[in-house]
Structures are given as C-alpha cells and as structure tokens.
Amino acid sequence: MNLTLLVPDQFDPVFTIFGVVIVILGGLGSYVGVLVASFLLMTLLEGTRYIGLPLASDKIAALRFIIVGLVLILLMAFRPQGLFGKRKEMLLGE
C-alpha cells in the first residue's frame, strides 16, 4: 500500500516562485516554452553551483539567485513575451 501525505511545509515559497519564473521565461500559453524554460532554469541554477569564489556557502547561494534574477530582468527587458511567446498575444485590442 502506498500512502502519501501533503504537508504545507512542502510548499516552500521558493518552489512556487520557480514555477512562475518558468512560465514567464517560456512565454504564456507555450507548452514548449515551459519545457525549455524549466530546463534552462535548472541548468542555470545547477551551473552556478560551481562558482569558485572564496565566499561562505550562504553568500554563494544568494549570488546564484542574484544571477538568475539578472537573467530574468534581461529577458523581460529584451523579450517581454518570453522565449516562445507571441508578441501579438500580449497586445490588448489589436
């Protein structure tokens, strides 16, 4: 018998933010974009794990999230519809 419990502690706010970031990166309404964005986000997070700086581990963890935040800011500045989103879907009434 397989018994599974849902505990509110499992739903960390960072986990929820990852989901929102993946949708924004991929583009709203794009299934392929969500798949590619989840791969890119996890690759970026895991790739920055090996930053060789003489800092404490908590500072390196904060630096990893700063790098991800900068990538998201740059994407929103240069491609606000996401990686696979369509610009015409973002325009209202046109």
C-alpha positions, 0 to 999 in steps of 0.5 A, spaced: 500 500 500 502 506 498 500 512 502 502 519 501 501 525 505 501 533 503 504 537 508 504 545 507 511 545 509 512 542 502 510 548 499 516 552 500 515 559 497 521 558 493 518 552 489 512 556 487 516 562 485 520 557 480 514 555 477 512 562 475 519 564 473 518 558 468 512 560 465 514 567 464 521 565 461 517 560 456 512 565 454 504 564 456 500 559 453 507 555 450 507 548 452 514 548 449 516 554 452 515 551 459 519 545 457 525 549 455 524 554 460 524 549 466 530 546 463 534 552 462 532 554 469 535 548 472 541 548 468 542 555 470 541 554 477 545 547 477 551 551 473 552 556 478 553 551 483 560 551 481 562 558 482 569 558 485 569 564 489 572 564 496 565 566 499 561 562 505 556 557 502 550 562 504 553 568 500 554 563 494 547 561 494 544 568 494 549 570 488 546 564 484 539 567 485 542 574 484 544 571 477 538 568 475 534 574 477 539 578 472 537 573 467 530 574 468 530 582 468 534 581 461 529 577 458 523 581 460 527 587 458 529 584 451 523 579 450 517 581 454 513 575 451 518 570 453 522 565 449 516 562 445 511 567 446 507 571 441 508 578 441 501 579 438 498 575 444 500 580 449 497 586 445 490 588 448 485 590 442 489 589 436 
